[in-house]
Amino acid sequence: MSNPAIQTAVTFMAQNNLLARCEKINKKNSNPLIIVSIWKIKKHI
């Protein structure tokens, strides 16, 4: 994993996966905390 491009792609995919999971949870219960954390994650991408 020494290739920075591959590492970036993997990190990006992991973040997107996390986002998708958060949004799924979010639909079940609209906890403001979860909404804020999703917004924060989105800002970092």
C-alpha positions as CSV (number, residue, x, y, z in Angstrom):
1,M,0.0,0.0,0.0
2,S,2.9,2.4,-0.6
3,N,1.1,3.9,-3.6
4,P,-0.4,7.2,-2.4
5,A,-3.1,7.2,-5.2
6,I,-4.3,3.8,-4.1
7,Q,-4.3,4.8,-0.5
8,T,-6.3,7.9,-1.3
9,A,-8.8,5.9,-3.3
10,V,-9.2,3.3,-0.5
11,T,-9.6,6.1,2.1
12,F,-12.2,7.8,-0.1
13,M,-14.1,4.5,-0.5
14,A,-14.0,3.8,3.2
15,Q,-15.4,7.3,3.9
16,N,-18.2,6.9,1.4
17,N,-19.0,3.5,2.9
18,L,-19.2,5.1,6.4
19,L,-21.4,7.9,5.0
20,A,-23.8,5.4,3.4
21,R,-24.0,3.5,6.7
22,C,-24.6,6.7,8.6
23,E,-27.3,7.8,6.2
24,K,-29.0,4.4,6.5
25,I,-29.0,4.7,10.3
26,N,-30.2,8.2,9.9
27,K,-33.3,7.2,8.0
28,K,-34.3,4.8,10.8
29,N,-33.9,7.5,13.6
30,S,-33.2,11.1,12.8
31,N,-30.9,11.8,15.6
32,P,-29.5,15.4,15.3
33,L,-26.2,14.2,16.5
34,I,-25.9,11.7,13.6
35,I,-27.0,14.4,11.1
36,V,-24.2,16.7,12.4
37,S,-21.6,13.9,12.2
38,I,-22.6,13.1,8.6
39,W,-22.3,16.8,7.8
40,K,-18.9,16.9,9.4
41,I,-17.7,13.8,7.5
42,K,-19.1,15.3,4.2
43,K,-17.1,18.5,4.9
44,H,-13.9,16.6,5.2
45,I,-14.2,14.8,1.9
